[in-house]
Amino acid sequence: MRSFGEKRDFEGLARVYRQTAENLAQAGIAMNLAPVVDVVTHPEIGYLKPRTFGDEPFIVSQMAACAVEALHSGGVFACAKHFVALGDSAKDPHELLPVSNASKEKLEVAFFPPFCAAIE
């Protein structure tokens, strides 16, 4: 997913998510636990980085909205993930409890916008 964000490839992203949604709908699945809308701000977050759209909140927000719209157009509900500020923790939640000490301002500026865009 990161390459879509890096290239600002909205058309390609929409195509992939729409096709995914159509395939899921044909299989009788009504919801996709996607897209990943985490903004990666921690330099040591290798496990999550390739699954995200990037480290710029504005771009991640635009990509999140595009992915959700494409899933919906393909007949499937979307579920933006992960928990807000996961991209600020170096700990892999599959191994350790991730912790973020992000300030309220950083949450509002860096981490909330993609989730807001996905909801809108």
C-alpha positions, -999 to +999 in steps of 0.1 A: +000+000+000+029+023+007+038+025-030+003+039-038+008+067-013+044+074-024+032+076-061+000+094-052-017+067-074-053+072-065-065+055-097-045+024-090-055+023-054-092+027-062-089-001-088-073-025-063-098-018-035-128-019-058-117-053-072-111-066-037-145-054-026-162-071-056-143-104-049-153-102-012-190-094-021-191-124-045-179-146-017-206-133+006-183-112+027-198-078+036-169-060+053-132-057+048-110-049+078-092-023+057-078+001+049-048+006+072-048+044+078-020+046+104+004+075+099+039+062+105+059+088+125+082+065+145+115+058+126+118+022+139+083+010+129+093-015+102+065-040+107+038-015+098+054+007+073+047-013+041+011-017+051+004+021+054+000+048+028+029+068+043+040+093+069+022+124+057-012+129+074-027+148+044-017+121+018-027+092+042-061+110+046-067+113+009-057+077+003-079+065+032-109+083+017-102+069-017-099+033-004-131+035+016-150+050-013-137+022-036-147-005-011-181+009-008-185+012-046-177-025-048-204-034-023-184-039+009-182-019+041-148-006+052-132-006+087-103+018+090-075+006+113-055+004+135-059+021+168-051+058+165-013+065+170-002+029+164+022+045+139+039+063+168+050+032+186+081+011+178+065-019+194+048-046+172+014-052+188+017-088+178+046-091+203+043-063+229+018-038+240+024-006+219+025+027+237+023+062+223+031+093+243+018+115+215+005+149+227-031+159+221-019+183+194+001+156+177-030+133+178-051+160+163-026+170+136-010+137+126-032+108+137-068+117+137-071+132+101-070+098+082-096+083+105-118+114+100-114+112+063-123+075+063-154+082+083-165+111+061 
